[in-house]
Amino acid sequence: MEKKSNSQSRRKFVKNTALASGVFIVPRHVLGGPGFLAPSDRLNIAAIGAGGKGSSDIANASVNGRENVVALCDVDFSGSAKRSVERFPKAKLFNDYREMLDTVKDIDAVTISTPDHVHGPAAAYAMQRGKHVYVQKPMTHNIREARMLTQMARDKQVVTQMGNQGGSNPLLGLVQKWVDSGALGRITKVEIWTNRPVWPQGNAMPKADPSSKPDDLFWDLWLGPAPMRPYTPNLHPFNWRGWWDYGTGALGDVGCHLIDIPYRTLKLGYPTAAECSVGTVFSQMWNPDYHPEGCPPSSFITLNYEATDKTAAPLTMTWSDGGIRPSHPEIIPADSDIGGPGSQNGVLIHGEHGVISTNINDSSPLTPKLYMNNGVTEFGPEVEEMPEPEYGHQRKWVDACKAGFGSQEHLDLTSSFDYAGPMTETVLMGNLAIRSYMLQRENTEGNMEFYGRKKLLWDGENMNITNFDDANQFVTRTYREGWEM
């Protein structure tokens, strides 16, 4: 999207060039098409969600002041969003992103760093107005939204990136090299685990208390597309992650970092099946109530994939959260960590000839290690600091926005929606399995029974569970009026 302030100077440049040479030579940036800016121009960026992770996202996207931050939107400027206001004092302030996008006409691109339930509607609203978008992980709250945004980015020809910054870590190339070499042989199993959740999860929703609402919080705007409910303490600004109306649990928090590694390097597609089991808190052993409005305290999920050129065999991927991790492989020394430091988060890629052990998340750099059955090992370097903020993940998106849709800079992005959309669908398929597992109904004896505890068969192309229709309600969600996608 060309900035109006530059239109006259660009026309003058073309005119003067033509007069001097006798031919009309049109600059590359004029021919660049929708959304194209010359690299020398400053991108006009706005933030939807300026506090918390949004504070670093918009700061990194500004590239140390190289780009122009023109507007900030947040439902509460009294908290950590203050940092963004202080950093960008000339930016206009808004509480409603719809108002911001409809009134500030020179916005070229937006960062979206809100609770998960707002990602999809905010990104769609921006893309429909021709804005490039950077969206925090997970890209969306449900599978249908991810599919919609992936196609919308193509239709609107906007440059996109999801905020799984580990995808820009250059050490991922080492994992890819090991996979591409064929050293592992047939790859049949991937195990992924995390110590999340590190927030309240597994219990009933906190009770509403409108009298305790902070004066500076716009609660209705925070709810956005979620159902209306009175102000509820202990959700904003962080603990929303454990409730389905707003968050996507441990999978949405760190799954887009960890699952990214095998999904990317093994060139996986849509899963063909999913099943799970979940943990309970002690009191629920006697009265099993899984609080279907919220995520369980722990879960174990199995996803099945067809063979790819990289795996040479059908693949089983398992995910476990709540601190549950897989057994230590015999091939890895007993005193060595698996995955990351303290074995708290990690990925194991199992082949017939060896294992890759690695870790990636938003606080701990990737340290890939290859263990072969014949005793050969190869370790990536220990990296204490990122070479630039978050591996340049936001800067690369900004550079691609300026180069334009379809440019080499755009094609080189590690998490544009063409990639991030299908990968996010894999992450969210785990949550679909969890929510199906929690379904209850009254049986013929008048007792409650859990009737969704089965292996779910997934038709990825048509976004449909083929053997249990009640699970398909979790492919999408109901939107509050005025916030529809």
C-alpha positions as CSV (number, residue, x, y, z in Angstrom):
1,M,0.0,0.0,0.0
2,E,1.7,3.3,-1.1
3,K,1.7,6.0,1.4
4,K,-0.1,9.1,0.2
5,S,2.6,11.4,1.5
6,N,5.1,10.0,-1.0
7,S,2.8,10.0,-4.1
8,Q,3.7,13.5,-5.3
9,S,7.5,12.9,-5.0
10,R,7.2,9.6,-6.9
11,R,5.3,11.2,-9.7
12,K,7.9,14.0,-9.9
13,F,10.7,11.4,-10.0
14,V,9.1,9.6,-13.0
15,K,8.4,12.9,-14.8
16,N,11.9,14.2,-14.4
17,T,13.5,10.9,-15.4
18,A,11.4,10.8,-18.6
19,L,12.2,14.4,-19.6
20,A,15.9,13.9,-19.1
21,S,16.3,10.7,-21.1
22,G,13.5,11.0,-23.6
23,V,12.0,7.7,-22.5
24,F,9.7,6.8,-19.7
25,I,11.6,4.8,-17.1
26,V,9.3,3.8,-14.3
27,P,11.1,3.0,-11.0
28,R,10.8,-0.6,-9.7
29,H,8.8,0.5,-6.6
30,V,6.1,2.1,-8.8
31,L,5.7,-1.2,-10.7
32,G,5.8,-3.3,-7.5
33,G,2.1,-3.8,-7.3
34,P,-0.2,-3.8,-4.2
35,G,1.6,-3.3,-0.9
36,F,5.0,-2.6,-2.4
37,L,7.3,0.0,-0.9
38,A,10.8,0.8,-2.0
39,P,13.4,-0.4,0.6
40,S,14.4,3.3,1.2
41,D,10.8,4.1,2.3
42,R,9.6,3.8,5.9
43,L,6.9,1.4,6.6
44,N,4.0,2.8,8.6
45,I,3.2,0.1,11.3
46,A,0.6,-0.2,13.9
47,A,0.3,-2.6,16.9
48,I,-2.9,-4.4,17.9
49,G,-1.9,-5.4,21.4
50,A,0.9,-3.1,22.6
51,G,1.7,-4.7,26.0
52,G,3.2,-8.0,27.0
53,K,4.6,-9.8,23.9
54,G,3.1,-7.0,21.8
55,S,5.7,-4.6,23.3
56,S,8.6,-6.5,21.9
57,D,6.9,-7.3,18.7
58,I,6.2,-3.7,17.7
59,A,9.7,-2.7,19.0
60,N,11.4,-5.3,16.9
61,A,9.2,-4.5,13.9
62,S,10.3,-0.8,14.1
63,V,13.9,-2.0,13.5
64,N,15.5,0.5,16.0
65,G,13.4,3.3,14.6
66,R,14.1,2.6,11.0
67,E,10.3,2.2,10.4
68,N,7.5,4.5,11.4
69,V,5.1,3.4,14.2
70,V,2.0,5.4,13.6
71,A,-0.6,3.9,16.0
72,L,-1.0,1.6,19.0
73,C,-4.1,-0.2,20.1
74,D,-4.6,-1.9,23.4
75,V,-7.6,-2.5,25.7
76,D,-5.5,-1.4,28.7
77,F,-2.7,1.2,28.5
78,S,-2.2,1.2,32.3
79,G,0.0,-1.9,32.3
80,S,2.9,-3.1,30.2
81,A,1.6,-1.3,27.1
82,K,3.0,1.8,28.8
83,R,6.4,0.8,27.4
84,S,5.2,1.0,23.9
85,V,3.6,4.4,24.5
86,E,6.9,5.7,25.9
87,R,8.9,4.2,23.1
88,F,6.7,5.6,20.4
89,P,5.3,8.9,21.8
90,K,4.0,10.1,18.4
91,A,1.8,7.1,17.8
92,K,-1.9,7.6,18.0
93,L,-3.6,5.5,20.7
94,F,-6.8,3.4,20.3
95,N,-8.6,0.9,22.4
96,D,-10.6,-0.7,19.4
97,Y,-8.5,-2.0,16.5
98,R,-11.5,-1.7,14.2
99,E,-11.6,2.1,14.9
100,M,-7.8,2.3,14.4
101,L,-7.8,0.6,11.0
102,D,-10.8,2.6,9.8
103,T,-9.5,6.0,10.8
104,V,-5.7,5.9,10.4
105,K,-5.5,5.5,6.6
106,D,-1.8,5.4,6.1
107,I,-1.1,2.2,8.0
108,D,0.8,-0.3,5.8
109,A,1.2,-3.2,8.3
110,V,0.1,-4.3,11.7
111,T,1.5,-6.5,14.4
112,I,-1.2,-8.5,16.3
113,S,-0.2,-9.7,19.8
114,T,-3.5,-10.2,21.6
115,P,-5.0,-13.2,23.4
116,D,-5.5,-16.0,21.0
117,H,-9.2,-15.6,20.5
118,V,-8.7,-12.2,18.8
119,H,-5.9,-13.2,16.4
120,G,-8.2,-14.4,13.6
121,P,-10.8,-11.6,13.6
122,A,-8.1,-8.9,13.9
123,A,-5.9,-10.3,11.1
124,A,-8.9,-10.7,8.8
125,Y,-10.1,-7.1,9.5
126,A,-6.6,-5.8,8.7
127,M,-6.1,-8.0,5.6
128,Q,-9.5,-7.0,4.2
129,R,-8.1,-3.4,4.3
130,G,-4.9,-4.4,2.4
131,K,-2.6,-4.4,5.5
132,H,0.3,-6.7,5.9
133,V,0.1,-8.7,9.1
134,Y,2.4,-10.2,11.7
135,V,0.3,-12.4,14.1
136,Q,1.6,-14.0,17.3
137,K,1.4,-17.7,17.6
138,P,-0.9,-19.5,17.4
139,M,-2.0,-17.9,14.2
140,T,-5.6,-18.5,15.0
141,H,-7.9,-19.8,17.7
142,N,-9.4,-22.7,15.5
143,I,-8.8,-24.6,12.4
144,R,-11.3,-22.9,10.2
145,E,-9.8,-19.5,10.9
146,A,-6.4,-20.7,10.0
147,R,-7.7,-22.0,6.6
148,M,-9.5,-18.7,6.0
149,L,-6.5,-16.5,6.7
150,T,-4.2,-18.6,4.6
151,Q,-6.4,-18.1,1.6
152,M,-7.1,-14.5,2.4
153,A,-3.4,-13.6,2.4
154,R,-3.1,-15.0,-1.1
155,D,-6.3,-13.3,-2.3
156,K,-5.4,-9.9,-0.8
157,Q,-1.7,-10.3,-1.8
158,V,-0.4,-9.2,1.6
159,V,2.8,-10.3,3.3
160,T,2.2,-12.3,6.5
161,Q,4.3,-13.9,9.3
162,M,3.4,-15.9,12.4
163,G,5.3,-15.1,15.6
164,N,7.0,-18.5,16.1
165,Q,10.4,-16.8,15.9
166,G,12.3,-20.0,16.3
167,G,11.4,-20.7,12.7
168,S,14.0,-18.1,11.8
169,N,16.7,-19.8,13.9
170,P,19.6,-20.6,11.5
171,L,20.3,-23.8,13.5
172,L,17.1,-25.3,12.1
173,G,19.2,-25.8,9.0
174,L,21.3,-28.3,10.8
175,V,18.3,-30.4,11.7
176,Q,17.2,-30.2,8.1
177,K,20.6,-31.3,6.9
178,W,20.5,-34.4,9.1
179,V,17.0,-35.3,7.9
180,D,17.9,-34.6,4.2
181,S,21.1,-36.7,4.4
182,G,19.0,-39.8,5.0
183,A,21.2,-40.7,7.9
184,L,18.3,-41.6,10.1
185,G,16.7,-44.0,7.6
186,R,13.0,-44.4,7.8
187,I,11.5,-41.9,10.3
188,T,8.5,-43.4,12.0
189,K,8.1,-41.5,15.4
190,V,8.3,-38.0,16.8
191,E,7.9,-37.3,20.5
192,I,7.3,-33.7,21.7
193,W,6.7,-32.5,25.3
194,T,6.6,-29.4,27.5
195,N,6.4,-28.3,31.1
196,R,3.5,-26.0,30.3
197,P,1.0,-25.0,31.6
198,V,2.7,-22.5,33.9
199,W,-0.7,-20.8,34.6
200,P,-3.9,-21.9,36.3
201,Q,-5.5,-24.7,34.4
202,G,-7.7,-27.7,35.0
203,N,-10.1,-26.1,37.5
204,A,-13.4,-24.2,37.2
205,M,-13.6,-20.8,35.6
206,P,-13.0,-18.0,38.2
207,K,-16.2,-16.3,39.4
208,A,-17.2,-13.0,37.7
209,D,-16.9,-9.9,39.9
210,P,-17.8,-6.7,37.9
211,S,-17.0,-4.5,40.9
212,S,-13.3,-5.4,40.7
213,K,-12.8,-4.4,37.1
214,P,-9.8,-2.0,36.7
215,D,-10.9,1.4,35.5
216,D,-8.5,1.5,32.6
217,L,-9.5,-1.9,31.2
218,F,-12.0,-2.0,28.3
219,W,-13.5,-5.4,29.2
220,D,-16.0,-5.5,26.3
221,L,-13.2,-5.0,23.8
222,W,-11.0,-7.5,25.6
223,L,-13.8,-10.1,25.2
224,G,-14.0,-9.3,21.5
225,P,-15.5,-12.3,19.6
226,A,-15.9,-14.4,22.8
227,P,-19.3,-14.7,24.5
228,M,-20.4,-11.8,26.7
229,R,-19.7,-12.4,30.4
230,P,-19.3,-10.0,33.3
231,Y,-15.8,-9.0,34.2
232,T,-13.9,-11.9,35.6
233,P,-10.7,-11.4,37.6
234,N,-7.5,-13.4,36.9
235,L,-8.0,-13.7,33.2
236,H,-6.4,-10.5,31.9
237,P,-3.5,-10.0,31.2
238,F,-2.1,-13.6,31.2
239,N,-4.2,-16.4,32.8
240,W,-6.7,-16.4,29.9
241,R,-4.6,-19.1,28.2
242,G,-6.3,-22.0,30.1
243,W,-9.9,-21.2,29.0
244,W,-11.2,-22.2,25.5
245,D,-13.1,-19.0,25.0
246,Y,-9.9,-17.1,24.9
247,G,-6.8,-19.4,24.8
248,T,-5.5,-22.6,23.3
249,G,-3.7,-24.0,26.3
250,A,-0.2,-25.4,26.3
251,L,-0.4,-26.4,22.6
252,G,-1.2,-22.8,21.5
253,D,1.5,-21.4,23.8
254,V,4.6,-23.5,22.9
255,G,3.3,-26.0,20.4
256,C,3.9,-23.7,17.5
257,H,7.6,-23.6,18.5
258,L,8.1,-27.3,19.2
259,I,5.9,-28.9,16.6
260,D,7.3,-26.5,14.0
261,I,10.6,-28.5,14.0
262,P,9.3,-31.8,12.8
263,Y,6.5,-30.3,10.8
264,R,9.0,-28.2,8.9
265,T,11.9,-30.6,8.5
266,L,9.8,-33.6,7.6
267,K,7.5,-31.7,5.3
268,L,4.4,-33.0,6.9
269,G,0.9,-32.2,5.7
270,Y,-2.5,-32.6,7.4
271,P,-2.8,-35.3,10.0
272,T,-5.0,-38.3,9.2
273,A,-6.1,-39.1,12.7
274,A,-5.9,-37.8,16.3
275,E,-6.7,-39.1,19.7
276,C,-5.9,-38.1,23.3
277,S,-6.2,-38.7,27.0
278,V,-6.2,-36.0,29.7
279,G,-5.1,-35.8,33.3
280,T,-7.4,-34.8,36.2
281,V,-6.9,-33.0,39.5
282,F,-7.3,-35.0,42.7
283,S,-10.9,-34.0,43.5
284,Q,-12.0,-35.1,40.1
285,M,-11.0,-38.7,40.8
286,W,-14.2,-39.0,42.8
287,N,-16.4,-36.7,40.8
288,P,-14.9,-36.5,37.3
289,D,-15.8,-33.1,36.0
290,Y,-13.3,-32.0,33.4
291,H,-14.6,-28.4,33.3
292,P,-15.2,-28.4,29.5
293,E,-14.9,-24.6,29.4
294,G,-11.2,-24.9,30.2
295,C,-8.1,-26.9,29.2
296,P,-7.1,-30.0,31.4
297,P,-4.1,-29.9,33.7
298,S,-2.2,-32.3,31.4
299,S,-2.8,-34.2,28.1
300,F,-1.3,-36.8,25.9
301,I,-2.1,-36.6,22.1
302,T,-1.3,-38.8,19.2
303,L,-1.4,-37.6,15.6
304,N,-0.9,-39.8,12.6
305,Y,0.6,-38.7,9.2
306,E,1.1,-40.3,5.9
307,A,4.6,-40.9,4.6
308,T,6.5,-38.0,3.0
309,D,9.7,-37.9,1.0
310,K,11.5,-37.0,4.2
311,T,10.1,-39.8,6.4
312,A,9.8,-42.6,3.9
313,A,7.2,-44.2,6.2
314,P,3.9,-43.3,7.9
315,L,4.6,-41.2,11.0
316,T,3.2,-41.1,14.6
317,M,3.7,-37.9,16.5
318,T,3.0,-37.7,20.2
319,W,2.5,-34.6,22.3
320,S,2.5,-34.4,26.1
321,D,2.1,-31.4,28.4
322,G,1.7,-30.8,32.1
323,G,5.3,-31.9,32.7
324,I,4.9,-35.4,31.4
325,R,7.8,-36.3,29.1
326,P,8.8,-39.5,27.1
327,S,11.2,-42.1,28.3
328,H,14.9,-41.5,27.9
329,P,16.1,-43.2,24.6
330,E,18.7,-45.9,25.2
331,I,20.9,-44.3,22.5
332,I,21.3,-41.1,24.5
333,P,23.6,-41.2,27.6
334,A,21.5,-41.6,30.8
335,D,23.0,-38.4,32.4
336,S,22.4,-36.2,29.3
337,D,19.3,-34.1,28.9
338,I,16.8,-34.9,26.2
339,G,15.4,-32.0,24.3
340,G,16.3,-28.7,26.1
341,P,17.8,-27.8,29.5
342,G,16.6,-30.0,32.3
343,S,14.6,-32.1,29.7
344,Q,11.6,-29.8,30.4
345,N,10.7,-29.1,26.7
346,G,11.9,-30.9,23.7
347,V,11.6,-32.9,20.4
348,L,12.8,-36.4,19.6
349,I,12.8,-37.5,16.0
350,H,13.3,-41.2,15.8
351,G,14.7,-43.0,12.8
352,E,15.7,-46.6,12.3
353,H,19.4,-45.6,12.5
354,G,19.4,-42.9,15.1
355,V,17.7,-40.0,17.0
356,I,17.7,-36.2,16.7
357,S,17.2,-34.5,20.1
358,T,16.4,-30.8,20.1
359,N,14.5,-28.0,21.7
360,I,13.1,-24.7,20.7
361,N,10.8,-22.2,22.4
362,D,10.6,-18.5,23.1
363,S,13.2,-18.4,25.9
364,S,15.8,-21.2,25.1
365,P,17.8,-21.4,21.9
366,L,17.9,-24.4,19.7
367,T,20.6,-27.0,20.5
368,P,20.2,-29.9,18.1
369,K,22.0,-33.2,18.7
370,L,22.3,-36.2,16.5
371,Y,22.8,-39.7,18.1
372,M,23.5,-42.6,15.7
373,N,23.1,-46.3,16.6
374,N,26.8,-46.9,15.4
375,G,28.1,-44.4,18.1
376,V,28.5,-41.4,15.9
377,T,27.3,-38.1,17.4
378,E,27.1,-34.6,16.0
379,F,26.1,-31.6,18.1
380,G,25.1,-28.1,17.1
381,P,26.8,-25.2,18.8
382,E,25.8,-24.0,22.2
383,V,24.3,-20.5,21.5
384,E,23.8,-18.3,24.6
385,E,22.4,-15.2,22.8
386,M,20.4,-14.7,19.6
387,P,22.5,-12.8,17.0
388,E,19.7,-10.2,16.7
389,P,16.3,-9.8,18.5
390,E,14.3,-13.1,18.0
391,Y,16.5,-14.1,15.0
392,G,15.3,-11.1,13.1
393,H,11.9,-12.7,12.7
394,Q,10.0,-9.4,12.8
395,R,12.6,-7.5,10.7
396,K,12.5,-10.0,8.0
397,W,8.7,-9.6,7.8
398,V,9.1,-5.8,7.6
399,D,11.7,-6.2,4.8
400,A,9.4,-8.5,2.9
401,C,6.5,-6.0,3.3
402,K,8.7,-3.3,1.7
403,A,9.8,-5.7,-1.1
404,G,6.2,-6.7,-1.8
405,F,4.0,-9.8,-2.1
406,G,5.7,-12.5,-4.1
407,S,9.1,-10.9,-3.8
408,Q,12.1,-13.1,-2.9
409,E,12.1,-11.6,0.6
410,H,8.5,-12.7,1.0
411,L,9.2,-16.2,-0.3
412,D,12.1,-16.5,2.1
413,L,10.0,-15.9,5.2
414,T,10.0,-18.9,7.5
415,S,6.4,-18.6,8.7
416,S,4.2,-16.8,6.1
417,F,0.7,-18.0,6.3
418,D,1.3,-20.4,3.4
419,Y,3.4,-22.4,5.9
420,A,2.1,-21.2,9.2
421,G,-1.6,-21.9,8.4
422,P,-1.3,-25.7,7.8
423,M,1.2,-26.0,10.7
424,T,-1.2,-24.2,13.0
425,E,-3.9,-26.6,11.9
426,T,-1.8,-29.5,13.2
427,V,-1.4,-27.7,16.6
428,L,-5.1,-27.0,16.9
429,M,-6.0,-30.6,15.9
430,G,-4.6,-31.6,19.3
431,N,-7.0,-29.2,21.0
432,L,-9.9,-30.5,18.9
433,A,-9.1,-34.0,20.2
434,I,-9.0,-32.7,23.8
435,R,-12.3,-31.0,23.5
436,S,-13.9,-34.0,21.9
437,Y,-12.6,-36.2,24.7
438,M,-14.4,-33.9,27.2
439,L,-17.8,-34.3,25.6
440,Q,-20.5,-35.6,28.0
441,R,-24.1,-36.7,27.7
442,E,-26.7,-38.5,29.8
443,N,-26.9,-42.3,29.0
444,T,-30.0,-44.5,29.2
445,E,-29.4,-45.1,32.9
446,G,-29.5,-41.4,33.7
447,N,-25.8,-41.2,34.3
448,M,-23.3,-38.9,32.6
449,E,-20.9,-40.6,30.2
450,F,-18.0,-39.3,28.1
451,Y,-18.8,-40.4,24.6
452,G,-16.1,-38.7,22.6
453,R,-13.2,-40.9,23.7
454,K,-12.2,-42.4,20.4
455,K,-9.7,-42.1,17.6
456,L,-10.8,-39.2,15.4
457,L,-10.3,-39.7,11.6
458,W,-9.5,-36.4,9.9
459,D,-10.2,-35.4,6.3
460,G,-7.8,-32.5,6.1
461,E,-8.8,-31.2,2.7
462,N,-12.4,-30.8,3.7
463,M,-11.8,-29.9,7.4
464,N,-14.0,-32.7,8.7
465,I,-13.9,-35.5,11.3
466,T,-15.4,-38.4,9.3
467,N,-16.3,-40.8,12.1
468,F,-17.6,-38.6,14.9
469,D,-19.6,-35.6,13.8
470,D,-20.0,-34.0,17.2
471,A,-16.3,-33.2,17.2
472,N,-16.7,-31.0,14.1
473,Q,-18.2,-28.2,16.3
474,F,-14.6,-27.5,17.4
475,V,-13.3,-26.9,13.9
476,T,-14.8,-23.4,14.3
477,R,-16.7,-21.4,17.0
478,T,-19.6,-19.1,17.4
479,Y,-18.7,-15.3,17.2
480,R,-20.3,-12.5,19.2
481,E,-22.2,-10.1,17.0
482,G,-20.0,-7.5,15.5
483,W,-16.9,-9.6,15.7
484,E,-17.6,-12.2,13.0
485,M,-15.0,-13.4,10.5
